[in-house]
């Protein structure tokens, strides 16, 4: 039986509206249950119904003007990537608390903007506990000698006490359990839980799977995802579950009614197909697949306009990982809905025209 999203009291702020736009739940209607569920794409128009406006939108995007309804930068959903990892020790309690704190202002100028959503990664320990950590290994990121923590070993082969005692980047913070980190995030701030690894080496990454392969992968992910959902159900935030792996999203659909989002790496067509198959609320994509930006790589997208396709299906597009004001502004002009950022000051707050500038 799928669990239901927690009910929250109305929060009448523009920030909450941005957050709720992404975490609004399923887009279409489930027409069958369990693993073989088929979801209808409620936002798709009949073929040829709007060819003129589609051509105009494509022309504007290709010229760099962006769609007529492009989101102003100040209205983009701001997702704190690993808790704004450029400013804080990633995926820690300190990072989550800092990303979710209220916006601060000095002499009429905004210092930074509170995250609409805090993004975190989850993996299991050898004891089956869910911890917030990005890498497979506690040490040795990117082949370097310096570890992400002062411990070593594969996370899912290491006992919980060792993992949660590992210090992250010399910060004094240690790797937290998911339940511990969620206690620091106010219920009005959303949480994007990236299902990183269920404790296996044989992941099927960035691929649309055949029915048999999907059944196998869902079964591989299900015990871990069930434990994640059990933790989420104890908290009142709105949650979005994302993953590079279709099996993880299928398991999340089986375990709960929390909205899901596939993460695209290079296979845009597969990402869109996964989103449609599981009625995703959003698609998360790298900058290189966003048409109409200086970052777009046509060799990767092969003529597929991800933003246009996702929007036609009624889904949002959030882009990772954004590091500069320029990147954020160009992505906004291209029509994306949100950015996953390592820094809190990349977007203007409501009433500002650019980051750090107050509208007079």
Buried (B, 14 or more C-beta within 10 A) or exposed (E): EBEEBBEBEEEEEEBBEBBBBBBBBBBBEBEEEEBEBEBBBEEBEEEEEEEEEBEEBBEBBEEEEBBEEBBEBBBBBBBBBBBBBBBBBBBBBBBBBBBBBEBEEEEEEBEBBBBBBBBBBBBBBBEEBBBBBBBBBBBBBEEEEEBBBBBEBBBBEBEBEBBBEBBBBEBEBBBBBBBBBBBBBEBBBBBBBBBBBBBEEEBBEBBBBEEEBBBEBBBBBBBBBBBBBBBBBEBBBBBBBBBBBBBBBBBBBBBBBBBBBBBBBBBBBBBBBBBBBBBBBBBBBBBBBBBBBEBBEEEBBEEBBBBBBBBBBBBBBBBBBBBEBEBBBBBBBBBBBBBBBBBBBBBBBBEBEBBEEBEE
